[in-house]
Amino acid sequence: MSLVKLSIKGISYSQTQNGAYALILNEVDGERKLPIVIGAFEAQSIAIALEKEIKPPRPLTHDLFKNFAERFDIVVKQVIIHKLVDGVFYSSIICERDKIEEIIDARTSDAIALALRFNAPIFTYKNILDKAGIYLKANPLESDKESQEMDDVLSNPETFGMQESNQSGETYSKHSLQELNELLDQAVEHEDYEKAAKIRDEISRRQ
């Protein structure tokens, strides 16, 4: 399976889930984005690593790991997002010490936080990006009438995405695949990637 290199576009705050964020990864040689829902601590750690000028007074957990690794001559060579199961991404950290390579299982948010600190590249497999990647542009075949209908749905941001998450056990399960794809296009167009990730996961579960 071929690897696809990813870059970090940024972090978006979740509008529907308190304390959650969407980490947005870009396909380096393409137009797709890979949104991954992460926790507040991991989002803070990644944000600090992205902002080179920000240095916490005491090392964060990922900074401590980097200091520990450097003390024992361990280098993080790359991070690979290698599996997607029920909306959960699984990652591996490829490390090297004394020219011996080791593979360590890790949460994707932790792996990316470490990749940033070691300036290590981030990859995923093409089949994962084919399944979970989101294109930047909305479907060009969508009619003006359908676009207007979606605009009406999005006119009240407090209800779009909130009604599904606020009802106990309710998700996007009541929507048809066509409706889900239309909602996905609109979520991407409005750059609500955390919502887009949830819709994408529902589509993936049905395929």
Backbone torsions as a table, in degrees:
resi	resn	phi	psi	omega
1	MET	NA	135.6	-177.1
2	SER	-81.8	145.9	179.0
3	LEU	-93.6	146.0	177.8
4	VAL	-119.9	127.2	-179.1
5	LYS	-79.1	140.9	-178.7
6	LEU	-121.4	151.5	172.0
7	SER	-123.9	163.9	-178.4
8	ILE	-96.0	120.8	177.4
9	LYS	-84.1	-41.9	-179.6
10	GLY	162.9	-169.6	-178.0
11	ILE	-128.1	131.8	-179.2
12	SER	-115.1	135.2	179.2
13	TYR	-74.9	138.1	-179.9
14	SER	-72.1	130.8	177.5
15	GLN	-90.0	-11.3	-174.4
16	THR	-118.3	-10.6	-176.4
17	GLN	-136.2	110.8	-177.9
18	ASN	-59.6	134.3	176.4
19	GLY	79.1	5.6	-179.7
20	ALA	-110.4	153.0	179.3
21	TYR	-135.1	159.3	174.9
22	ALA	-112.3	117.4	174.5
23	LEU	-86.0	125.1	-175.8
24	ILE	-105.3	117.0	176.5
25	LEU	-104.8	140.4	179.3
26	ASN	-105.1	140.8	168.3
27	GLU	-70.8	122.2	-174.0
28	VAL	-62.3	-45.5	-177.7
29	ASP	-107.1	40.1	-179.6
30	GLY	-164.4	-171.5	-174.9
31	GLU	-108.4	-0.3	-175.2
32	ARG	-83.7	150.6	174.8
33	LYS	-117.6	149.9	179.4
34	LEU	-122.4	99.1	179.1
35	PRO	-83.4	134.6	179.5
36	ILE	-131.0	121.9	179.9
37	VAL	-76.2	127.6	-178.3
38	ILE	-131.8	168.5	179.9
39	GLY	-83.2	170.7	-175.9
40	ALA	-66.0	-41.7	-178.4
41	PHE	-63.2	-45.7	-179.9
42	GLU	-65.6	-37.9	177.8
43	ALA	-62.2	-42.3	178.5
44	GLN	-63.3	-43.4	-178.8
45	SER	-64.0	-41.5	178.7
46	ILE	-67.8	-41.7	-179.7
47	ALA	-62.3	-40.9	179.2
48	ILE	-65.2	-38.6	178.8
49	ALA	-67.9	-33.5	178.0
50	LEU	-70.4	-37.9	178.5
51	GLU	-89.2	94.1	-172.8
52	LYS	-61.0	-25.7	-175.1
53	GLU	-80.9	-14.3	-178.2
54	ILE	-90.1	121.1	178.0
55	LYS	-128.1	115.2	179.5
56	PRO	-65.0	150.2	-178.4
57	PRO	-62.0	-31.4	176.7
58	ARG	-125.9	148.3	-176.6
59	PRO	-64.6	135.5	172.3
60	LEU	-74.2	172.5	-177.3
61	THR	-56.1	-43.3	-178.9
62	HIS	-71.0	-31.9	174.4
63	ASP	-66.8	-39.5	178.3
64	LEU	-62.4	-42.6	178.2
65	PHE	-61.1	-42.2	179.7
66	LYS	-63.9	-44.6	178.9
67	ASN	-61.6	-42.4	178.8
68	PHE	-62.4	-46.2	-178.1
69	ALA	-63.5	-43.6	-179.4
70	GLU	-65.0	-35.5	179.6
71	ARG	-62.4	-32.3	-179.0
72	PHE	-106.8	21.5	174.1
73	ASP	58.1	39.4	175.3
74	ILE	-101.6	129.7	-178.6
75	VAL	-119.1	133.2	173.4
76	VAL	-84.4	115.5	-175.6
77	LYS	-85.8	-42.2	179.8
78	GLN	-166.1	164.7	177.0
79	VAL	-122.5	134.8	179.5
80	ILE	-124.6	121.4	171.5
81	ILE	-83.0	104.2	-165.4
82	HIS	-107.0	-9.0	-177.0
83	LYS	-152.9	147.6	175.3
84	LEU	-134.2	115.8	-179.0
85	VAL	-131.5	120.0	178.0
86	ASP	51.1	42.6	176.5
87	GLY	82.2	0.8	-179.6
88	VAL	-105.1	126.9	178.5
89	PHE	-91.3	138.4	177.6
90	TYR	-114.8	137.9	-175.6
91	SER	-131.9	160.5	176.2
92	SER	-127.7	141.3	174.2
93	ILE	-103.5	122.8	179.0
94	ILE	-94.0	113.5	-177.4
95	CYS	-112.5	160.9	177.8
96	GLU	-142.3	136.4	175.1
97	ARG	-145.9	127.3	-178.2
98	ASP	53.8	40.1	178.0
99	LYS	65.1	16.3	175.5
100	ILE	-108.3	125.4	-176.4
101	GLU	-94.9	136.4	178.0
102	GLU	-128.7	149.0	178.0
103	ILE	-114.3	125.2	-176.9
104	ILE	-118.2	128.2	177.4
105	ASP	-71.8	141.2	-177.9
106	ALA	-155.9	155.7	169.0
107	ARG	-65.2	146.3	-176.8
108	THR	-61.1	-39.9	-179.5
109	SER	-63.9	-41.2	177.7
110	ASP	-66.4	-42.9	-178.7
111	ALA	-61.0	-41.7	-179.1
112	ILE	-71.0	-37.9	176.9
113	ALA	-60.0	-37.5	178.3
114	LEU	-75.5	-38.4	178.8
115	ALA	-58.2	-40.5	178.6
116	LEU	-62.3	-41.3	-177.3
117	ARG	-72.0	-25.0	178.6
118	PHE	-101.8	4.6	-175.6
119	ASN	53.2	39.6	-178.8
120	ALA	-94.3	144.0	178.8
121	PRO	-70.9	154.3	179.4
122	ILE	-115.9	131.0	-179.1
123	PHE	-129.3	160.3	165.7
124	THR	-141.1	167.4	178.3
125	TYR	-84.3	150.2	-176.6
126	LYS	-58.3	-38.8	-177.5
127	ASN	-66.6	-30.6	176.6
128	ILE	-70.1	-42.8	178.9
129	LEU	-66.9	-35.8	176.4
130	ASP	-62.7	-35.4	-176.7
131	LYS	-82.4	-39.8	-170.8
132	ALA	-114.4	-7.9	-179.0
133	GLY	-70.8	149.5	-179.8
134	ILE	-120.6	127.6	179.7
135	TYR	-74.4	148.4	-178.5
136	LEU	-65.8	-39.4	-173.6
137	LYS	-94.1	145.1	175.3
138	ALA	-70.5	164.2	-178.1
139	ASN	-60.5	116.1	-177.0
140	PRO	-67.7	-15.6	-179.0
141	LEU	-85.6	-5.5	-177.8
142	GLU	-66.5	133.6	-176.5
143	SER	-76.7	162.1	178.8
144	ASP	-61.7	-36.4	-179.6
145	LYS	-63.5	-44.2	179.6
146	GLU	-65.4	-36.8	178.8
147	SER	-63.9	-41.2	179.3
148	GLN	-64.5	-39.6	179.0
149	GLU	-62.9	-40.6	179.0
150	MET	-68.1	-36.4	176.8
151	ASP	-61.3	-38.3	178.5
152	ASP	-64.2	-41.3	179.3
153	VAL	-63.3	-38.3	-176.1
154	LEU	-84.9	-3.1	-176.9
155	SER	-65.4	-24.3	177.0
156	ASN	-117.7	92.7	-175.0
157	PRO	-63.9	-18.4	-179.1
158	GLU	-72.3	-22.7	-178.0
159	THR	-100.8	-30.4	-177.6
160	PHE	-73.2	118.5	-179.6
161	GLY	88.3	-25.0	-177.9
162	MET	-82.9	-38.5	-176.0
163	GLN	-64.0	-34.3	178.9
164	GLU	-69.0	-40.4	-174.7
165	SER	-81.5	-22.3	-176.5
166	ASN	-85.2	-22.7	178.3
167	GLN	-80.5	134.9	-175.1
168	SER	-60.9	119.2	177.0
169	GLY	76.5	-1.2	-177.9
170	GLU	-86.7	137.9	174.3
171	THR	-131.4	-139.9	177.0
172	TYR	-96.0	18.9	-173.0
173	SER	-65.8	-22.5	-177.4
174	LYS	-81.6	-12.1	-178.5
175	HIS	-84.1	148.7	174.0
176	SER	-77.3	165.9	179.0
177	LEU	-60.7	-38.9	179.1
178	GLN	-63.7	-43.3	178.2
179	GLU	-63.9	-40.1	179.6
180	LEU	-63.3	-42.5	179.5
181	ASN	-65.6	-36.6	177.1
182	GLU	-67.2	-42.8	177.9
183	LEU	-64.9	-36.2	178.8
184	LEU	-63.7	-45.6	178.7
185	ASP	-59.7	-42.3	-178.7
186	GLN	-69.1	-38.5	178.6
187	ALA	-62.4	-42.2	178.3
188	VAL	-65.9	-42.8	-179.7
189	GLU	-60.1	-35.4	-179.9
190	HIS	-92.4	7.4	175.8
191	GLU	58.7	33.6	173.9
192	ASP	-98.2	81.9	-169.6
193	TYR	-77.8	-25.3	177.0
194	GLU	-66.6	-41.6	176.8
195	LYS	-67.0	-40.2	179.3
196	ALA	-61.7	-38.3	179.6
197	ALA	-63.2	-40.0	-179.8
198	LYS	-67.5	-40.7	178.6
199	ILE	-66.3	-42.8	178.3
200	ARG	-59.1	-41.3	-179.6
201	ASP	-64.3	-36.9	178.1
202	GLU	-66.8	-39.4	177.5
203	ILE	-64.6	-41.0	-179.2
204	SER	-64.0	-36.8	-179.4
205	ARG	-64.3	-27.5	-177.5
206	ARG	-88.2	-12.5	-176.5
207	GLN	-93.4	NA	NA
